[in-house]
Amino acid sequence: MNQQKDIIVIGGGIIGVSTAYYLASQGRSVTLIEKDDIGAGSSHGNAGLIANGFSIPMAAPGVPGQGLKWLFDSTSPFFIKPRLNLDLISWLWKFCRACTEKQVKQSIPILLALGQGSFDLFDELFTKEDVNFGYECKGRLILFTSEESFEKWGADVAMIREFGVDVSLLDADGVRRIEPNVLPAVTHGIYCASYAHVNPGRFVHEMARLAKNQGVQIITGTTVSGFETSGHQISSVITTEGAFIPDQVVLAAGAWSSVIANGLKLKLPIQPAKGYSLAYKRPSASPRLPLSLSERKVAVTPMGDTLRFTSTLELAGFDPFVNQRRLAAIRQSVNEYLPGMEELEEEVVWSGYRPATPDDLPIIGPSGMYRNLILATGHGTLGVTHGLITGKLVSQIIAGERPSVDLTPLRADRF
């Protein structure tokens, strides 16, 4: 049986539930469709960072060369599984073209605007709603065990300071004044105060709860299998639970957005970038604030009674294989920076797919092909950071309002 709907949001991660919340706050009738459970994808097991500050995209000068060195090392932070796949080859070509200083300097103010927009919305959310998802604003500390690697960050620090970001360069004593619980091997650090962190799983479920309270109908365990179109209009969304006839559709399905968009003959340059995390019962020697272990590309985030380690970017398609060598590399890396990590308890392993675009910027805005399709996807590792502002921007687009962030650089046809 066909069901008439006002707005259909496809995807139940942080982007989808935030979008549903802000649309419903305008008094709109919203139905959210998710193929698994709410927050089952990359919104659940990530580092939980609200990364407003050190906003340098992954696509940067020097990265392609470093990537070639890591290419055949299955334990490296950035691993590409060799395979003949035209979409991957096209993505890598676009990625290499984006790795220029000009592109980086164009991307930084966009990322900063999105990050600040979310920070402002967190403040508004705490004023308006009763929520608890472990939000803390303590900044983030990048640790170094090598003088050489610390010096290499000098250019990045100088660049980000040009955009007004407050970044502190620290010697060994300076590091320990902020975070005393590090090993003697740590010799330098970089501190950025404009970071916060949350428990990402709780964050997604809290936003879903708020959306339900606003009247959003959330349908889980339901897969979008196709569409019917009439000219430049989506006339029907076909799912495993029947067809839905929408006035508006918002595609916010993370790494699966490109797969779903294929049903509309719409090509989105999004690759599923697999990441891993390890979560433990928080030990007494736990760090007090989020850390980045620079040489090993590992994020460490304290989350209430849990300590989480997050790392790696693996372009291997939708391959569910959990690489035990990569997990072992994460465990070993932490022992090089932090004491008391040898006997952690209650390990929980997670892997998930982040929606990576070639230029490391999200895709937000009208599709350009269908009048009633809005895209809200491709957030890479910054979905938690940009969840609230993306939801707000989509609600502004549908309301015919001027978006609070310029969406021109985020349009889908930029590729």
Protein Blocks (a to p, Z undefined) as FASTA:
>chain_A
ZZddfbdcedjbfklmmmmmmmmmnopacddddfbbghklmmlmmnoiacehjaccfbdg
hklmmmmmmmmmmkbfbdcdddddfklmmmmmmmmmmmcfklmmmmmmmmmmmmmmmmmm
mmmmmmmpccdehiacebjadddfbfklmmmmmmmmmmmmmnopacddddfklmmmmmmc
bcfklmbdcddfkbccddfklmmmmmmmmmmmnopacdehiacfbdcdehjacfbdcdfe
bccddfbdcddehjmlmmmmmmnopacdddddddddddddddfklcfbdcddfknopacd
dehjaccddedjddebjafbdcfklmmmmmmmmmmmbghilmcghiacddddddddfkop
aceddehlamkbccdehkljmlmmmmmmmmmmmmmmmnopacfbdfklmpfklZZ
